Amino acid sequence: MRNPLNLLLLLAMAGATVLSFLAPPAKGFQEPDLARIIFFHLPCAFATTAFLFFGAFAAIRSLQADRLLWDARAEAAHSMAAGMAIATMLSGILFSKVQWGAWWQNDPRQTSFLLVLLILGAYFAIRAAFQDPERRARNSAAYSVGSLLPNLFLIFVFPRLPQISTFHPEVIGKPGGFDPIYWRTILAVFACLMVAAAWAYRQRVRAILLEERLEQLDAELDSRKPSSADRVVRAVRLPEPDEPAHR
C-alpha cells in the first residue's frame, strides 16, 4: 500500500479502537466490560472463513489454468486463514478465562474450531511432503477443496445442532443480542482487518512467486554445470617404487 492508504488504514483502525471503548458493556456476560474481546475475536473468525473460501477457489483455479500463480494464491490464502484462525483461537481462550473461569471449557465451538485449525495445519504438511511443484500444487489443491465442506460443517453447523450445548451465546440473527453499536464496531474492525490482511496476502503471494523463481534459477544453474563425466582427464605417469623421481 502507498503512504496515503497506510495513513487512511491507520486512522480507520484508530477510529474502530475508539468505537470499541465507546460501546456500552455487553449484557449477559459475567464480565460485561471485558466482553469487548469479541471486537477482535469475531472479525478474526469471519476473516478465517473468508480466506478458507478463497483458498478453495484458488485451489480449483490452480487445477485449470496458470497453476503457478493460482497455487501461490491458494497457499497465501491458507496462510492468512491459518493466522486468523490462530488469532481466533487465542482470543477465544482468553475470553473463556475471563468470562467462564477456565482457559479451556471443552465447549463445542472451541473444540470444533480447534479441529479447523488442525485441518489447516494438515494442508501445509501436505505441501511440505512434495518437492515437485506440480505434485505439490495438485495434491494440496485436492486437499483444500475436499476439506472445505468439513471446515464449514465445523464452523457453522456442528456448534448449532439442537443436541449441542454451548457456553457461547447465540448473538447472530437473534433479537435482543448485541447492542447495535457492537455490530457496527465489529464490522468496522472486520473491514480494517480485511484491508490489512489483503495487503499481507498480496505480499505473501509475491514472496511465494519469488521463491519459486529462485528455485527454478537454481535448477537451471545446476543443469548447466559440467558433470565429472564431461571433464577431460589427462593421464599422469607415476614413478615406480624403485625408480627415482625426476627433479
KOLLUM-427447 format. One record per residue (C-alpha): z, y negated, x; residue in one letter. Coordinates in steps of 0.02 Angstrom, whole numbers, plus 50000, padded with zeros to 5 digits. Last residue first. Example, Ala and Ser with C-alpha at 12.3 -4.5 7.8 and 13.67 -1.06 7.14 Angstrom:
503575005350684S;503905022550615A;
END
This chain:
494925166253178R;494185182953139H;495435196353083A;495735210753197P;495125227653130E;496445241253119D;496855237952934P;495035234452890E;494555216452863P;494195210452684L;492415206552634R;492325193952492V;491175196752343A;490735181152247R;491195181252062V;490085171651944V;491015166951783R;490345172051613D;491525186951594A;493035175851626S;492615165651473S;491855148351479P;492745135851365K;491625130551221R;492485141651091S;494195134351137D;493535116751113L;492845121150941E;494495129150888A;495475113950947D;494295102550851L;494515112850693Q;496415112550710E;496345093650735L;495305091850577R;496535102250476E;497985091750539E;497045075850495L;496715082550320L;498555086750298I;499095069450358A;497885060750241R;498515070950094V;500315066750141R;499925048150146Q;499155049249973R;500685058349906Y;501865045349982A;500915031549890W;500945041649728A;502815044649751A;503145026049768A;502155022349610V;502955037249522M;504715031549565L;504405013849505C;503735020249339A;505175032749322F;506455019149357V;505705008249220A;505595023149100L;507425027549130I;507935009349107T;506995007648944R;507715024148886W;509475018548925Y;509175001548843I;508775010948682P;510555018148680D;510465036648710F;510665049948578G;510985044948398G;509345052148337P;508645066848438K;506935066748522G;507645068448695I;509545067048701V;510065085148687E;511735085348777P;511815096548929H;513325108148931F;512225122348873T;512255136748750S;510695147548739I;510455157748579Q;509395144148498P;508205143048648L;508185125448721R;508575129648903P;507195143148903F;505785132548831V;505515116248927F;505915118549111I;505975137549131L;504465140149018F;503505126449108L;503885134649275N;503375151849211P;501715144449150L;501335135249312L;501685150349423S;499965158349400G;499025142249437V;500015139049595S;499935157249651Y;498045157749634A;497895141449729A;499045147949867S;497965163349885N;496305154149893R;496875139950006A;497725151550130R;496265163650128R;495035149750168E;496155141350296P;496445157450396D;498225157450462Q;498995164950306F;500865168150280A;501345149750292A;500395145650133R;501285159850042I;502985153550101A;502495136150041F;502185142749865Y;503785153249873A;504785137149891G;504075130749727L;504625146649640I;506365144149715L;506435126349648L;505915132249475V;507265145549484L;508545131949523L;507895122749370F;508275137949262S;510025139549332T;510495121349307Q;509735121249134R;510625137349087P;512305130549148D;513065141149284N;514345126949298Q;514045121749478W;514865106649561W;516345107649445A;517325095149339G;516125093249192W;515625075049200Q;515795070149383V;515505087449459K;514045091249344S;513255074249378F;513345077649565L;512515094549539I;511185086249432G;510875073049565S;510635086849693L;509495097149581M;508415082549529T;508235076549708A;507745094249761I;506485094949619A;505755078149670M;505505084349848G;504755100749788A;503575091749669A;503045080049810M;502665094749923S;501765103449779H;500665088049757A;500305087349944A;499805105649948E;498665103549798A;497875087849871R;497555096650036A;496785111149940D;495725098549846W;495035091050006L;494705107450098L;494015116649947R;492675104049905D;492155113749750A;492755126949626Q;494295135849694L;495005119449760S;494795112149585R;495975125349515I;497265121149649A;497075102649611A;497465105949427F;498975116849474A;499625103149588G;499325090049452F;500385099549328F;501765102849454L;501685084649508F;502025078749330A;503425091349305T;504325085749462T;504075067449413A;504955070549247F;506415078849335A;506525064449459C;506485052049315P;507915061649230L;509105061949378H;508905043949435F;509415034749276F;510415050649235I;511675045549368I;512125031349249R;513305043749166A;514585037149290L;515135023549169D;515325035849024P;516455047749122E;516875061648997Q;515195058948911F;514815056648725G;514305038448733K;513435030948883A;514245015548958P;513224999748923P;511634996249023A;511754980849133L;512014991549287F;510395001149257S;509454985049222L;509964978149392V;509274993849475T;507664992849374A;507454974649427G;507734979049610A;506474993149596M;505204981249518A;505514968349655L;505234981449790L;503654987649703L;502984969849693L;503384966949877L;502524982949929N;501024978149823L;500934961149910P;501074969850081N;499674982350055R;500005000050000M;
END
